[in-house]
Amino acid sequence: MATISFRPYILSSILGAAALMSLTSCEDFLEVTPQDKPAIEVYYTNAERIRQNTMALYSAWEWKDYMMNFQWKFDMLAGDMFYTYGEEGQFYFGNFSNANSYLNEGWKGLYNVIGLANNIINDMPDAARENGVDESAITQGLAEARCIRGVCYYLLSQYWGDVPVITDGSGLVGENNFDVPRNTRKSVYRFAEADLDFAAKNLPASDDAFRANRYTALAYLAKLHVTMAAHTDCADRASLYASAVREADEVITANPDIKSIDYSTLFDKEANNGPESLLAIQCMVYGYGYGNPRNCAWSRQSLADQSWGNGKGPTISLQNLYDSHDLRARNVFMAEGFTYPGIERSKGGYTYEIYNEERGDEANEMLAHIKKYVLGHSSDVEGGIGGSQDAPNNIYLLRLADVYFTYAEAVMGTADATSDQTAIDRVNAVRARAGLAGYHAPMSWRQLIDERRREFAMESQNWFDVLRWWYRDPQGAVDYLNGMDRHEMYVFQGSNDTERNDRDKYILATSRAEGGQFDAGDITITNSSMVMPIPATVITAAPSLSGEAVEYAGE
């Protein structure tokens, strides 16, 4: 058995698990901190100790580098969020070097979570067995850790393609203290598939609401299988799509009807770990890195106690995708006339204006701001919002609606449309929740992609949809991204500030000559934008990552 200093993982488990304080108070939980450098044999003395440590797999603290500094940048690359400044803005342009510091945050962040999972997988079973812990508890702990590890490798494979498979917790990529080759994306897929399959077979159908269960693993297997099958060089596409159909169907059948879940509250604290959530990063008000930072990073200046989101907004392309009957639009972004009774409650709610000098609200280039995940001031939220970018609403990694769409995509397979009524009905169920009429047969691939974009805008999911399109039709996916007219923006044409709240005083500029920042063609997405470069700091420490990728051979 490996002997390592176990304290960082146990302590992070205890601190990170404070995000789940529906179970106990913060102070009580922290009081059980083990002594310095405890032996793992002393720690894993019962089933509850295993569950205590696996709690950290879900905490914002463990996911902070990924979710705070990397994940949402792909809402820009996918064409949903407008923001053009600094290293963040490079994602909007689809043009970034390996020196971009946010790439390092994402790489480090995901491998840090993998490191925690590996620690549980490698060291927990023998220690727990020596203490006579029941085998079922050991297996379930393993399944939780392998489920989260499988999710992380799925994510890494989508961002970077070929990445090293690390199974030894003593060598974290995030710490840049090893030198190994990359493994091919196909073998990373298979590794993630094995982890998720083990989890699906060994996790219970229900558990604490925040924990991964059988349906979490099945949902991710379905998502992984449609991703694998999207590659045109995949030899078993039909069987992978068929597997995804079965997996998604089981998840859908076992969970509440999507129409019974209120979309308008999904991104509030009250919806944490509700029926829509299949896996979420658990957030809390406990300081920097423990909570949801989006209320701060995305909110309009006057709408939060901390805010620097004034320059961010929904792209014009995204705004135009919603029709006037779509109930989702106002919950994705704030636009002229949209009202929010849950924000500024003490004043009777908030109505969005393009410009308000008294409030200090400036217009941005999109004449709209982001709503999804934005809660408002601490006084608007029972339980408050912290002063260190720590709001209490969880961040979804996978929602039930995604499985409805995944089912339809798997039924469609390699075709460009489907007339399968069950597949169409499941997409239409999500549309019905949004107040929209359903699609009629045949339903096209493009309709499905557009519907996914409406549903998951600002959730860092749409980039994965673009990638599956790119795997099956590279030029089509690139043309789709370049068809979003990223250069267009609104420009004020009035003569004084009193007219800045009048939409008619703005024109949609399509060139610098009209007052815009860009001309058509200034922002061009290419095939090189579709795979992230490995961060320069990682390459420096691990030169082998620059070499050819090799198949993962296993342990």
VOVEXDREN-579559 format. One record per residue (C-alpha): residue number from 1; z, y, x; residue in one letter. Coordinates in pm, 1 decimal. Last residue first. Layout:
N
NUM Z Y X A
...
// end
This chain:
555
555 -1526.0 -33.9 -218.7 E
554 -1854.8 50.6 -380.1 G
553 -2197.9 75.0 -219.5 A
552 -2288.0 424.0 -333.9 Y
551 -2657.1 463.0 -266.5 E
550 -2743.9 710.9 5.0 V
549 -2825.4 1080.9 0.6 A
548 -3016.9 1214.7 296.5 E
547 -2830.9 1446.4 529.6 G
546 -2672.5 1784.7 465.3 S
545 -2354.0 1620.0 337.7 L
544 -2311.3 1473.9 684.5 S
543 -2219.4 1820.5 810.0 P
542 -1874.5 1805.7 643.7 A
541 -1669.9 2109.7 744.9 A
540 -1965.7 2345.6 771.3 T
539 -2132.9 2187.8 469.5 I
538 -1820.3 2248.7 260.8 V
537 -1798.3 2614.5 360.4 T
536 -2167.0 2659.0 282.1 A
535 -2124.2 2534.0 -72.2 P
534 -2361.2 2252.1 -173.6 I
533 -2663.2 2412.0 -335.4 P
532 -2673.2 2388.7 -715.1 M
531 -2960.0 2204.5 -878.0 V
530 -3171.5 2365.3 -1152.2 M
529 -3235.4 2701.4 -988.8 S
528 -3476.0 2547.6 -736.9 S
527 -3699.6 2447.9 -1027.5 N
526 -3757.8 2814.9 -1096.4 T
525 -3601.3 3084.6 -1315.0 I
524 -3772.8 3420.0 -1292.2 T
523 -3597.3 3752.3 -1335.1 I
522 -3816.3 4041.2 -1216.5 D
521 -4110.1 3895.3 -1406.9 G
520 -4095.6 4150.1 -1688.4 A
519 -3950.1 4466.3 -1542.5 D
518 -3581.8 4520.4 -1483.8 F
517 -3301.9 4775.2 -1521.7 Q
516 -3429.2 4929.8 -1841.8 G
515 -3512.5 5296.8 -1890.7 G
514 -3849.8 5255.6 -2059.7 E
513 -4035.1 5275.7 -1728.5 A
512 -3794.4 5016.2 -1593.6 R
511 -3937.4 4772.1 -1842.0 S
510 -3870.5 4589.7 -2169.1 T
509 -3632.3 4842.9 -2322.4 A
508 -3507.4 4766.3 -2671.6 L
507 -3452.6 5118.6 -2797.4 I
506 -3123.3 5278.4 -2890.9 Y
505 -3058.7 5575.2 -3118.4 K
504 -3112.9 5362.7 -3428.7 D
503 -2799.0 5170.5 -3340.3 R
502 -2589.2 5479.3 -3405.6 D
501 -2255.5 5451.7 -3226.7 N
500 -2386.5 5646.8 -2929.1 R
499 -2490.5 5938.8 -3149.0 E
498 -2167.5 6134.9 -3106.2 T
497 -2211.8 6100.3 -2732.0 D
496 -2509.4 6334.9 -2721.1 N
495 -2891.3 6343.6 -2703.9 S
494 -2981.5 5996.2 -2817.6 G
493 -3213.5 5751.6 -2642.4 Q
492 -2962.8 5486.4 -2539.0 F
491 -3114.3 5178.8 -2374.7 V
490 -3089.2 4823.9 -2509.8 Y
489 -3182.2 4537.5 -2283.4 M
488 -3474.3 4308.6 -2200.6 E
487 -3503.6 4153.2 -1853.6 H
486 -3370.2 3816.2 -1963.3 R
485 -3676.2 3765.6 -2180.8 D
484 -3562.0 3420.8 -2303.8 M
483 -3898.7 3257.8 -2238.6 G
482 -3806.4 3204.9 -1873.3 N
481 -3543.5 2950.6 -1971.5 L
480 -3781.5 2763.1 -2200.9 Y
479 -4059.4 2775.9 -1941.1 D
478 -3823.8 2612.0 -1691.9 V
477 -3737.3 2340.5 -1944.1 A
476 -4102.0 2273.8 -2032.0 G
475 -4203.7 2263.8 -1667.6 Q
474 -3943.4 2001.5 -1584.0 P
473 -4007.5 1775.3 -1885.1 D
472 -3776.8 1470.8 -1909.6 R
471 -3524.1 1567.0 -1643.3 Y
470 -3563.2 1935.6 -1729.1 W
469 -3478.8 1874.4 -2094.0 W
468 -3165.9 1690.1 -1985.3 R
467 -3089.9 1987.9 -1758.9 L
466 -3131.4 2238.7 -2040.3 V
465 -2882.6 2040.5 -2247.5 D
464 -2635.6 2038.7 -1956.8 F
463 -2668.1 2416.8 -1934.9 W
462 -2581.2 2442.4 -2303.4 N
461 -2231.5 2306.7 -2250.2 Q
460 -2057.7 2600.1 -2080.8 S
459 -1876.4 2686.3 -2405.7 E
458 -2023.7 3035.8 -2449.1 M
457 -2284.5 2910.1 -2697.9 A
456 -2198.0 2560.0 -2819.2 F
455 -2309.9 2559.7 -3183.7 E
454 -2604.0 2797.9 -3158.2 R
453 -2731.9 2630.6 -2840.4 R
452 -2694.8 2284.5 -2991.6 R
451 -2904.5 2395.6 -3286.0 E
450 -3173.1 2531.8 -3056.1 D
449 -3183.0 2204.8 -2862.5 I
448 -3207.8 2000.7 -3182.6 L
447 -3484.9 2219.1 -3322.5 Q
446 -3668.1 2186.2 -2990.6 R
445 -3640.0 1806.1 -3000.4 W
444 -3796.9 1809.9 -3345.4 S
443 -3666.8 1703.3 -3685.5 M
442 -3930.2 1521.5 -3888.8 P
441 -3797.0 1517.7 -4148.2 A
440 -3620.2 1807.1 -4318.4 H
439 -3354.8 2025.6 -4160.0 Y
438 -3046.8 2127.3 -4352.6 G
437 -2948.0 2451.7 -4519.4 A
436 -2694.3 2666.6 -4338.0 L
435 -2333.3 2762.4 -4404.4 G
434 -2212.1 2678.8 -4051.5 A
433 -2034.8 2366.3 -4179.4 R
432 -2365.0 2272.8 -4340.5 A
431 -2536.1 2304.3 -4002.0 R
430 -2292.0 2055.5 -3851.1 V
429 -2360.5 1813.2 -4136.7 A
428 -2732.2 1881.6 -4095.5 N
427 -2724.1 1739.3 -3744.5 V
426 -2561.3 1428.0 -3883.2 R
425 -2804.1 1405.9 -4172.6 D
424 -3100.5 1428.4 -3935.0 I
423 -2976.6 1132.9 -3731.6 A
422 -2900.8 934.9 -4047.1 T
421 -3243.6 1016.7 -4188.1 Q
420 -3444.0 892.3 -3892.6 D
419 -3754.0 1110.1 -3900.8 S
418 -3732.3 1189.9 -3530.6 T
417 -3902.9 1432.2 -3294.6 A
416 -4026.0 1471.2 -2936.0 D
415 -3991.2 1102.9 -2853.9 A
414 -3809.5 967.8 -2547.9 T
413 -3498.5 882.8 -2746.4 G
412 -3485.0 1041.1 -3091.0 M
411 -3198.6 811.4 -3187.3 V
410 -3012.9 915.2 -2872.0 A
409 -3069.6 1283.3 -2946.1 E
408 -2943.8 1239.6 -3302.5 A
407 -2627.5 1061.8 -3184.4 Y
406 -2574.4 1327.5 -2917.6 T
405 -2588.6 1593.4 -3186.8 F
404 -2308.5 1434.9 -3386.2 Y
403 -2119.7 1367.1 -3061.2 V
402 -2134.3 1735.3 -2966.5 D
401 -1981.8 1825.8 -3301.4 A
400 -1673.7 1625.0 -3203.0 L
399 -1601.5 1854.4 -2910.5 R
398 -1598.7 1791.3 -2534.7 L
397 -1455.3 1994.5 -2245.9 L
396 -1288.0 2239.2 -2477.0 Y
395 -1071.1 2517.0 -2337.5 I
394 -725.3 2536.4 -2495.4 N
393 -586.1 2854.3 -2651.0 N
392 -260.8 2976.1 -2490.9 P
391 -380.8 3283.4 -2297.6 A
390 -296.8 3311.6 -1928.6 D
389 -491.5 3579.4 -1743.4 Q
388 -171.0 3694.3 -1574.4 S
387 -2.4 3910.4 -1838.9 G
386 50.6 3626.2 -2080.3 G
385 -65.9 3608.8 -2437.4 I
384 187.3 3579.6 -2716.1 G
383 363.2 3300.0 -2899.7 G
382 211.2 3415.7 -3225.6 E
381 -103.2 3594.8 -3122.9 V
380 -200.1 3944.9 -3228.7 D
379 87.8 4104.5 -3037.8 S
378 -49.6 3953.7 -2716.9 S
377 -364.9 4153.1 -2774.5 H
376 -694.3 3999.1 -2879.2 G
375 -778.1 3629.9 -2914.9 L
374 -1109.1 3599.0 -2727.0 V
373 -1207.4 3230.0 -2695.8 Y
372 -1547.3 3300.8 -2860.9 K
371 -1580.1 3673.5 -2933.8 K
370 -1817.3 3806.2 -2667.9 I
369 -1951.9 4159.2 -2688.1 H
368 -2249.1 4329.6 -2851.6 A
367 -2482.9 4624.9 -2794.5 L
366 -2656.7 4402.3 -2535.6 M
365 -2671.5 4666.5 -2261.6 E
364 -2307.2 4758.1 -2309.9 N
363 -2164.7 5027.9 -2534.5 A
362 -1837.4 5179.2 -2424.2 E
361 -1509.7 5141.1 -2608.8 D
360 -1251.9 5392.5 -2482.9 G
359 -1065.9 5379.0 -2813.2 R
358 -1125.2 5747.8 -2886.6 E
357 -1479.8 5729.7 -2750.5 E
356 -1585.0 5453.1 -2986.0 N
355 -1920.3 5288.4 -2921.0 Y
354 -2106.2 4991.4 -3064.6 I
353 -1845.2 4944.4 -3333.2 E
352 -1676.9 4617.3 -3421.8 Y
351 -1429.0 4616.7 -3708.0 T
350 -1072.9 4517.8 -3622.3 Y
349 -788.8 4406.6 -3844.3 G
348 -528.8 4562.1 -4071.5 G
347 -381.4 4790.9 -3807.7 K
346 -92.2 4557.5 -3724.7 S
345 -337.9 4268.6 -3710.5 R
344 -529.8 4420.1 -3421.4 E
343 -740.6 4104.4 -3402.6 I
342 -686.5 3833.0 -3663.7 G
341 -862.6 4030.5 -3939.2 P
340 -1186.6 4034.3 -3739.4 Y
339 -1480.2 4228.4 -3887.1 T
338 -1845.6 4227.7 -3779.8 F
337 -2005.6 4565.4 -3853.6 G
336 -2201.5 4597.3 -3529.6 E
335 -2176.9 4285.7 -3318.1 A
334 -1900.9 4066.2 -3181.7 M
333 -2004.6 3728.2 -3045.5 F
332 -1950.1 3355.5 -3097.1 V
331 -1724.3 3368.4 -3402.3 N
330 -1943.8 3629.6 -3570.9 R
329 -2248.2 3405.2 -3518.6 A
328 -2095.1 3080.7 -3643.0 R
327 -2122.0 3160.2 -4013.0 L
326 -2500.6 3146.1 -3995.4 D
325 -2637.4 3321.4 -4303.8 H
324 -2781.9 3623.7 -4118.7 S
323 -2988.8 3407.3 -3887.8 D
322 -2875.4 3312.3 -3540.6 Y
321 -3124.1 3273.2 -3253.8 L
320 -3175.1 3648.3 -3224.1 N
319 -2827.7 3695.8 -3079.1 Q
318 -2895.0 3429.9 -2816.5 L
317 -3218.8 3589.5 -2699.4 S
316 -3055.9 3932.0 -2698.9 I
315 -2802.0 3792.5 -2457.3 T
314 -2441.3 3772.9 -2569.7 P
313 -2224.5 4020.8 -2383.2 G
312 -2051.8 4099.9 -2057.6 K
311 -2009.3 4452.9 -1924.1 G
310 -1689.7 4513.5 -2120.8 N
309 -1530.4 4192.0 -2004.1 G
308 -1266.4 4332.8 -1771.8 W
307 -959.8 4305.1 -1987.8 S
306 -581.7 4283.6 -1970.3 Q
305 -379.2 4386.2 -2275.5 D
304 -678.4 4285.8 -2484.8 A
303 -915.3 4442.4 -2735.6 L
302 -970.1 4787.2 -2586.7 S
301 -1180.5 4674.5 -2289.6 Q
300 -1396.6 4421.6 -2468.3 R
299 -1288.9 4070.5 -2398.2 S
298 -1460.5 3828.6 -2161.4 W
297 -1244.3 3797.4 -1849.9 A
296 -911.2 3866.6 -2020.8 C
295 -940.0 3647.5 -2326.7 N
294 -1135.6 3410.0 -2103.0 R
293 -845.3 3336.3 -1869.6 P
292 -706.6 3039.8 -2066.0 N
291 -365.7 2956.0 -1926.3 G
290 -186.1 2790.1 -1635.3 Y
289 -381.3 2944.0 -1348.2 G
288 -187.1 3270.0 -1339.4 Y
287 136.3 3255.5 -1533.2 G
286 304.7 3040.7 -1798.8 Y
285 136.9 3116.0 -2129.4 V
284 -31.9 2782.3 -2193.0 M
283 -360.6 2600.1 -2164.0 C
282 -454.0 2232.2 -2187.8 Q
281 -810.0 2167.6 -2075.8 I
280 -969.8 1986.3 -2367.0 A
279 -1102.8 1643.7 -2455.8 L
278 -1207.0 1505.5 -2794.2 L
277 -1110.1 1821.0 -2982.4 S
276 -1251.8 1863.4 -3333.2 E
275 -955.0 1688.9 -3497.4 P
274 -702.7 1933.7 -3350.0 G
273 -579.0 1938.7 -2991.7 N
272 -535.6 2316.7 -2997.9 N
271 -672.4 2455.6 -3326.7 A
270 -381.1 2694.1 -3381.5 E
269 -437.0 2854.5 -3040.2 K
268 -769.9 2991.4 -3155.7 D
267 -1113.0 2867.8 -3053.1 F
266 -1172.2 2632.2 -3344.6 L
265 -1055.0 2880.3 -3608.3 T
264 -1394.6 2985.7 -3747.4 S
263 -1536.9 2632.7 -3718.9 Y
262 -1310.9 2495.1 -3992.2 D
261 -1306.4 2115.0 -3987.2 I
260 -1387.7 1932.3 -4313.4 S
259 -1761.4 1949.3 -4251.8 K
258 -1718.3 1744.2 -3933.4 I
257 -1602.8 1446.9 -4140.3 D
256 -1285.7 1318.9 -3976.0 P
255 -1307.7 1070.0 -3688.7 N
254 -1363.4 693.6 -3668.0 A
253 -1721.3 698.0 -3798.6 T
252 -1828.0 973.4 -3559.5 I
251 -1681.1 799.3 -3255.2 V
250 -1832.6 462.5 -3347.1 E
249 -2172.0 622.0 -3410.4 D
248 -2166.8 799.1 -3075.6 A
247 -2108.5 473.1 -2891.2 E
246 -2368.7 276.4 -3085.7 R
245 -2637.7 544.2 -3051.2 V
244 -2553.6 595.0 -2683.7 A
243 -2599.9 225.1 -2615.7 S
242 -2941.8 234.8 -2783.2 A
241 -3039.1 534.8 -2571.1 Y
240 -2935.9 344.1 -2259.9 L
239 -3128.5 34.3 -2371.6 S
238 -3445.6 235.1 -2426.8 A
237 -3420.6 420.5 -2096.4 R
236 -3382.9 109.2 -1883.1 D
235 -3599.7 183.7 -1578.2 A
234 -3507.2 550.9 -1536.2 C
233 -3791.4 735.6 -1363.1 D
232 -3836.1 970.7 -1661.0 T
231 -3476.5 1086.4 -1638.8 H
230 -3349.1 1154.1 -1992.0 A
229 -3202.2 803.6 -2006.8 A
228 -2924.9 891.3 -1762.1 M
227 -2833.0 1199.7 -1962.9 T
226 -2847.2 1012.3 -2292.9 V
225 -2615.9 753.9 -2135.0 H
224 -2370.9 1010.0 -1996.7 L
223 -2329.9 1176.8 -2335.8 K
222 -2277.9 841.8 -2507.9 A
221 -2032.2 735.6 -2237.6 L
220 -1853.5 1068.4 -2281.2 Y
219 -1809.5 1004.9 -2651.5 A
218 -1696.0 648.1 -2585.9 L
217 -1432.4 767.3 -2337.0 A
216 -1294.1 1029.0 -2573.0 T
215 -1308.0 777.0 -2856.3 Y
214 -1090.2 527.6 -2670.9 R
213 -827.1 791.6 -2603.5 N
212 -789.8 1088.1 -2371.4 A
211 -459.3 1265.8 -2417.5 R
210 -397.9 1600.0 -2590.8 F
209 -321.1 1453.2 -2932.2 A
208 -68.1 1202.7 -2803.7 D
207 -228.9 866.7 -2867.0 D
206 -495.0 712.2 -3087.9 S
205 -766.7 449.4 -3044.4 A
204 -580.9 312.1 -2745.3 P
203 -731.2 322.2 -2396.0 L
202 -831.1 -2.2 -2226.1 N
201 -1191.1 -80.2 -2319.2 K
200 -1307.8 280.5 -2344.7 A
199 -1133.7 365.7 -2017.8 A
198 -1298.7 80.4 -1829.2 F
197 -1636.2 191.7 -1966.9 D
196 -1564.0 549.0 -1862.1 L
195 -1487.8 448.6 -1503.5 D
194 -1787.3 215.5 -1481.5 A
193 -2018.0 483.5 -1624.0 E
192 -1889.9 740.1 -1374.5 A
191 -1979.1 503.9 -1089.7 F
190 -2316.7 430.2 -1244.0 R
189 -2395.7 798.7 -1278.6 Y
188 -2288.0 857.2 -918.8 V
187 -2527.2 577.7 -820.4 S
186 -2812.7 752.4 -997.8 K
185 -2718.6 1089.1 -849.2 R
184 -2750.3 945.0 -502.2 T
183 -2442.0 946.9 -282.5 N
182 -2377.6 1228.5 -37.9 R
181 -2277.9 1140.6 313.9 P
180 -1923.4 1156.1 449.3 V
179 -1730.4 1402.0 666.8 D
178 -1369.5 1460.1 569.1 F
177 -1115.3 1741.2 555.8 N
176 -1290.3 1998.6 336.9 N
175 -978.1 2037.0 120.9 E
174 -1180.0 2014.1 -200.1 G
173 -1355.0 1710.1 -62.0 V
172 -1020.2 1537.7 -72.1 L
171 -941.2 1259.3 170.9 G
170 -599.1 1104.5 108.2 S
169 -681.9 1032.6 -255.2 G
168 -936.1 770.3 -155.6 D
167 -1205.8 717.3 -422.2 T
166 -1458.2 977.1 -314.0 I
165 -1814.3 946.3 -441.8 V
164 -2015.8 1198.8 -244.2 P
163 -2259.8 1414.5 -440.3 V
162 -2631.7 1390.6 -524.9 D
161 -2712.7 1600.7 -830.1 G
160 -2515.1 1920.2 -771.7 W
159 -2429.1 2061.1 -1115.6 Y
158 -2507.1 1763.2 -1332.4 Q
157 -2375.4 1499.6 -1093.9 S
156 -2054.3 1696.6 -1046.7 L
155 -1996.6 1704.8 -1422.7 L
154 -2045.7 1330.7 -1463.1 Y
153 -1822.2 1276.5 -1162.6 Y
152 -1550.0 1484.0 -1326.1 C
151 -1576.6 1297.8 -1657.0 V
150 -1548.6 963.5 -1477.4 G
149 -1237.3 1083.8 -1295.3 R
148 -1085.7 1188.9 -1628.4 I
147 -1152.4 846.5 -1780.1 C
146 -1037.1 668.7 -1465.1 R
145 -702.5 848.3 -1476.2 A
144 -649.8 768.4 -1842.7 E
143 -755.5 406.2 -1793.8 A
142 -520.4 360.7 -1500.1 L
141 -230.8 490.7 -1705.9 G
140 -328.9 255.2 -1988.2 Q
139 -343.4 -38.9 -1751.1 T
138 -0.1 36.9 -1606.7 I
137 152.4 71.2 -1952.7 A
136 -1.4 -260.5 -2059.8 S
135 130.8 -427.7 -1743.7 E
134 492.1 -353.6 -1834.1 D
133 683.6 -184.6 -1553.8 V
132 876.8 -432.5 -1340.6 G
131 958.2 -192.3 -1059.6 N
130 727.1 -372.1 -817.0 E
129 460.3 -351.6 -1084.9 R
128 498.0 27.0 -1103.3 A
127 454.2 68.4 -729.1 A
126 154.7 -164.4 -722.8 D
125 -17.0 13.6 -1013.6 P
124 59.5 379.1 -923.5 M
123 -85.8 415.3 -577.8 D
122 -462.8 392.5 -594.2 N
121 -541.9 490.9 -952.2 I
120 -274.2 759.7 -975.0 I
119 -375.5 918.7 -644.4 N
118 -740.6 884.8 -735.2 N
117 -685.1 1083.0 -1055.8 A
116 -512.1 1361.6 -862.0 L
115 -792.0 1368.4 -606.7 G
114 -1054.2 1370.2 -882.2 I
113 -888.5 1683.4 -1021.4 V
112 -910.8 1837.0 -674.6 N
111 -1270.5 1723.2 -647.8 Y
110 -1356.5 1918.6 -961.2 L
109 -1191.8 2237.8 -838.7 G
108 -1325.2 2224.6 -485.2 K
107 -1683.6 2197.9 -602.5 W
106 -1638.8 2461.7 -870.9 G
105 -1454.9 2704.3 -644.4 E
104 -1708.0 2652.3 -365.0 N
103 -1991.8 2739.7 -597.9 L
102 -1800.2 3050.3 -700.9 Y
101 -1799.6 3173.9 -340.4 S
100 -2176.4 3212.1 -328.0 N
99 -2259.0 3126.4 33.9 A
98 -2480.6 2837.5 -78.5 N
97 -2727.0 3098.0 -196.1 S
96 -2787.3 3202.8 -552.7 F
95 -3091.3 3283.4 -763.6 N
94 -3076.0 3179.6 -1125.1 G
93 -3078.7 3549.3 -1216.5 F
92 -2786.2 3516.0 -1454.7 Y
91 -2612.1 3294.8 -1198.9 F
90 -2650.1 3563.7 -932.3 Q
89 -2457.7 3792.6 -1164.7 G
88 -2133.0 3620.0 -1076.7 E
87 -2191.2 3694.4 -709.4 E
86 -2210.9 4064.3 -782.2 G
85 -2316.0 4214.2 -1114.3 Y
84 -2575.0 4095.8 -1366.1 T
83 -2393.0 3983.5 -1678.8 Y
82 -2557.6 3874.0 -2002.0 F
81 -2431.4 3547.8 -2149.7 M
80 -2639.6 3286.8 -2334.2 D
79 -2931.1 3238.6 -2093.5 G
78 -2837.7 2896.2 -1956.7 A
77 -2770.9 3058.5 -1618.3 L
76 -2526.7 3301.3 -1775.9 M
75 -2335.9 3039.3 -1975.6 D
74 -2343.2 2853.1 -1646.6 F
73 -2098.0 3100.5 -1495.3 K
72 -1848.6 2969.2 -1749.0 W
71 -1747.8 2667.6 -1540.2 Q
70 -1704.1 2834.4 -1200.9 F
69 -1406.6 3060.1 -1141.3 N
68 -1148.7 2999.2 -1409.8 M
67 -1244.6 2651.2 -1533.6 M
66 -1322.1 2492.0 -1197.6 Y
65 -1050.8 2653.3 -987.9 D
64 -795.1 2611.5 -1268.2 K
63 -846.7 2244.8 -1353.6 W
62 -510.4 2120.1 -1218.3 E
61 -324.2 2423.3 -1351.1 W
60 -513.2 2408.8 -1678.9 A
59 -343.5 2077.8 -1747.8 S
58 -524.1 1764.5 -1861.4 Y
57 -475.6 1530.9 -1566.8 L
56 -119.4 1663.3 -1535.5 A
55 -8.0 1448.9 -1827.0 M
54 -93.8 1139.5 -1620.8 T
53 227.4 1193.8 -1423.2 N
52 457.7 1194.7 -1723.4 Q
51 275.8 898.7 -1872.6 R
50 348.1 693.8 -1562.6 I
49 709.9 806.5 -1561.9 R
48 736.2 708.7 -1929.0 E
47 625.5 355.0 -1849.0 A
46 913.1 297.2 -1609.5 N
45 1018.5 314.7 -1243.8 T
44 713.3 485.6 -1099.9 Y
43 903.6 740.0 -886.0 Y
42 1112.1 522.8 -655.3 V
41 814.7 314.1 -539.1 E
40 618.1 634.2 -490.4 I
39 863.6 732.2 -221.1 A
38 1000.3 1079.6 -273.8 P
37 885.8 1350.2 -35.7 K
36 1135.3 1616.7 -146.6 D
35 1348.3 1516.0 -441.9 Q
34 1192.3 1471.5 -783.6 P
33 1155.3 1757.9 -1034.5 T
32 1334.4 1654.2 -1355.4 V
31 1459.7 2006.0 -1428.4 E
30 1107.0 2130.8 -1478.7 L
29 1079.7 1955.1 -1812.2 F
28 1403.2 2090.3 -1945.7 D
27 1308.2 2445.7 -1851.2 E
26 965.0 2429.9 -2006.9 C
25 1092.2 2289.4 -2333.5 S
24 975.1 1955.7 -2464.3 T
23 678.5 1783.3 -2626.9 L
22 499.3 2085.0 -2773.7 S
21 534.1 2198.1 -2415.8 M
20 202.2 2049.9 -2317.1 L
19 108.4 2322.3 -2073.6 A
18 431.1 2236.8 -1892.4 A
17 237.4 1932.7 -1784.5 A
16 95.2 2133.9 -1501.2 G
15 436.9 2205.1 -1353.5 L
14 552.9 1845.8 -1381.3 I
13 224.8 1691.3 -1278.7 S
12 183.1 1945.6 -1001.7 S
11 524.4 1841.6 -870.5 L
10 432.0 1473.6 -888.3 I
9 100.9 1535.1 -715.6 Y
8 227.4 1760.6 -441.2 P
7 533.2 1538.1 -380.9 R
6 353.7 1216.3 -301.8 F
5 347.3 1243.5 72.6 S
4 141.0 938.5 152.6 I
3 205.3 569.7 208.6 T
2 -87.7 347.4 125.8 A
1 0.0 0.0 0.0 M
// end
